[in-house]
Every structure is written in structure tokens, then in C-alpha cells.
Amino acid sequence: SRILANRDALADHLREFPGVEPYPSATNFLLVKLPVENAGSIVQRLAERGVYVRFFGTPAWGLTNCLRVSIGAPEENEIFAAELEHALREAGAEV
């Protein structure tokens, strides 16, 4: 399906960023591990720029420094990737 192809394309794109690790997914969203101490600050930076994702930083679940993003159209996924790169740079990550 288109959504799965868009998901795989976004995951491939995100893997190009050092330290960014999208987990395998069979759904219409990606769980993404970030190369920063506080993924919550990245989620907040994204929200301030109009990009809304969900923060996952629950050690009890084995998840730290992660966010979850729903898969959109290719144009929406590109906006997300660009804004994520911007937010990571602002936070001092090398991407």
C-alpha cells in the first residue's frame, strides 16, 4: 500500500541522520530513537514549529529518547524530516 511505501521511504531517509534509529514497523507510524539526552525537548521544538509527534521516553517500557510519528503523504514526511533535522541541530546533535 501507499502508506507502507511512504513509511519505508521515511525510515530510510531518517537512517541517513547519524544516531537516528527508526525501529521496524508493520503499522502506519514509526517509533524513532533520537541521538539526544532529552527527546522531550525535540518533541517540544517540533510542536513549536507546527509538527506534532508523540514523545516516548518510558524506561519501564524499554524506551528512552524516542518519538512516534504517524506516516503522511511524501510531502508531509519530508517536512517532518527537515524539521526533525533542524530541531536536532538546535539541540546540538550532529546530523
MORADA-V549892 format. One record per backbone hydrogen bond with DSSP energy under -1.0 kcal/mol. NH is the residue of the N-H (numbers start at 1). CO is the residue of the C=O. Records with the same first field share a line. If there is no record, write none. Layout:
NH: CO, CO
This chain:
5: 1
6: 2
7: 3
8: 4
9: 5
10: 6
11: 7
12: 8
13: 9
14: 10
15: 11
16: 13
17: 14
20: 17
21: 33
23: 31
30: 69
32: 67
33: 21
34: 65
43: 39
44: 40
45: 41
46: 42
47: 43
48: 44
50: 47
51: 46
54: 68
56: 66
61: 58
62: 59
63: 58
66: 56
67: 32
68: 54
69: 30
71: 28
77: 73
78: 74
79: 75
80: 76
81: 77
82: 78
83: 79
84: 80
85: 81
86: 82
87: 83
88: 84
89: 85
90: 86
91: 87
92: 89
93: 88
